[in-house]
Amino acid sequence: MTEPSSPLPQPPLNQEEDMARRPIKSRSNRWIQSLSRSLAHSQITPNMISVASMVFAGLGALGLLLLPMGWNMLACIVGIQLRLLCNVIDGMVAIEGGKKTATGALYNEVPDRVADTILIVALGYAIGHDWLGWLGALAAALTAYIRVLGGSLNLPQSFRGPMAKQHRMAIMTIACLLAMLEWPMNHTLFSLLLASVLIAAGSLLTCLTRLNGIAKLLRQQSP
């Protein structure tokens, strides 16, 4: 009888890493831990996984814009989920798997911003309101900028919503699922339009909540 596989080792994080790491419940998922453990023992690096997240996002966006109706929504959903999977396991392979690199922080942030932009902009073009897609992408990038700004001020990085990355991708996924039902019935894409509006407005609100949180912490530290 084989023994149950043990989870990836959890080396202690230094204070800077602990403050900068997004809390993700799926890190405790046994399947994801098993996949991360396999990748940690392969020639695949965390940086490769981070780059793959951009590739999957790009494929999902292209599928949304180019494939026939119905299939395009499915392709986008798959691209989003694979992108999110990469976002989880790259950090697990790097930290728990002991494969951190000197440039890991760059690969952890930049591909995320690119993937967000590709998908959110594609959503805007898919509904014929490209400006709305660009607005959502800009607002999403600002949420990350404000989070990192807090870290640069020696504060814990805030991953609060209401429209953090996981919320944006969840709304886009649900919208694509609804659109697969909506289009055959009404030949409309209201669910995608609503998702684009929610992502843009919610991201702007997230910028305000994070800025407000940073301001409160700075006031508390002020003598």
N, C-alpha and C positions, 0 to 999 in steps of 0.2 A: 504494500500500500504506500502510495506516495504521500509525503507530508505536504500540508497546505503551504503555498508560497507565502513568504513573509513580505511585508510591505517594504518599499524602498527605505533605506536608512534615512534618518532625519538629522543631518548635522546641524548644530546650533547656528543660527543666523546672527551676524553682527547687527548692531542697532540700526545701521543705515539700511541694510537689506530688509530687516524686519519692517521698517517704516515704509519702505517702497514697494512691498509685495502685496498685490491685490488678494484679499481673502476669497478663495474659491472652494466651494463645498465639494465639487467633483474631484478634487485631489484625493479624497478618501475613497473614491469609487474603485472597486477591486479590479475591474477590467482596465481602467485607465492606468492604475498602478502597475498592472502586469505589462501593458503596452510600454509604459515609460521605462520599466525595468529592462525590457527587451532592447529598447532603443539605447539605453545607457550602456549596454554591453555590445553594441554594434559600432560600426564606423560612422554612424550618423551623429552629427553634432547638434547641439541646441540651436546654433545659428542657422543651420540648414533647415531645421523645423520652423524657425521664425520666418525665413524666406518663403518656405512652402505655404505659410498662411497667406501671403500676398498672392501667390499663384492660385490658390483655391478661391480667394476672393475675386480675382480677375476672371477666372473661369465661370464663377457664379454670376458675375456682372455681365459677361458676354452672353451667357446662356439666357439671362433675363431679357437682353436687348435683341438677340438674333434668332433664337429658336422659336418654333411655332408656339402659339398660345397654349398654355397648359404645361407643355414640356419646359417652357422657359421658366415658369414658376418653380417647377420641381428642380431644375438645374440650379436655380438661385438658392433654394433651400439647402441643397446638398453642399454647395459652395460655402454657404454661411456656417453650416455645422462643422465642416472639415476645417474651416478657418478657426473656429472657436476651439476645436480639439487641439489644433497646433498651438494655440495660445495657452492652453493648459499644460500640455506635455513638454513644451520647450523649457519652461521654468523648472519642471520636475526633473527632467533629464539633467539640467544644468546644476541645480542645487542638491536635490536628493540623490541624483545619480553621480554627483561629484565631477561634472564636466564643465564647470564654469570657465569662461574665457575672459580675457582682458576687455574685449569689445562686446561682451554679452549685454551690457546695459543698453548699448546702441541698438543691437538687434532686438532687444526686448521692446523698445519704444517705437522706433521708426517703422517697422513693418506693420505695426498696429495702426498707426496713423494712415499709412498708405491703403491698407485693407479697408479701413472705415471709409475713407474718401471714395475709393473705387465703388464700393457697394451703395453708399448713400447717393452719390452722384448718378449712378446708373438707375436708381429708383426714380429720381427726378426725371431723367430722360424717358423712362418707360411710360410715365404718365403724361408726357408732353409739357412738363413744367421744370425745365432744366435748372432755372434759377432757384427753385425750391430745393432741389438736390444739392446745389452748390451751397446754399444757405445752411442746410442741415450738416453738410460736411465741414463747413467752417466752424459752426457752433460745436460740433463734436470734437474738432481739433482743439478748440479753445478750452473745453472741459479738461482735456489732458494737460494743456499748458498750465492752467490754473493749479491742477493737482501737483505738477512738478514744481511750480513756483512755490507752493507751500513747503515742499521738501527742501528747496533751496534756502528757505528761511529757517531751517532746522526744526520744522514742524512735521508731525505725522502726515503723510500724503493721504488726502481725503478721496475715497472712492465712492462717496455718497452719490445718490441719484438726485432727482427722480429719473434721469435718463443717462446712466452710465453705460459703458460699452455693452454689457450683457443685456441691458434693457433695450438698447437700440436694435441689437440683433434679434432679440426675442420678438419685438414688435414687427420687424421686417419679415421674419419667418412666419408669424401668424398671418400677416397681411397676404403673403404669397399663398398660403393655404386657403384663405378665404377667397382670394382672387380665382383660384382654380375652380371654385364653386360659382362664384359671381359671374365670371365671363360667359360660361355656357348658358346661363339663365337670362342675363340681362345685357350682355356685351358691354359691360361697364367695368371700370377699374377703380371704383370709389374706395375700396379697401386699401389699395396702394396709395392713393392720394391722401387718405386719412393717416396712413402710416408715415408718409413723408412730412405732413404737417406736425404730427406728434413728435417725430424725431427732432425736427428743427426747433419747435417751441420748447420741448422738454429739455433739449440740450442747452438752450439759452437759459432756461430756469435753473438747470444744474450749475451753469457758470455762476449764477448769482448766489446759489446756496453754498457753493464751495468758497467763493470770495467772502461771503458773510462769515463762514466758519473760520477762515484764516484770520479775518479781522478780529473776531472775538478772541481767538487764541493770542494774537499779538497784543491786544489790550490787556489780557490777563497777565502777560509777561512784563508789561510796561510798569516801571516802578511808580 
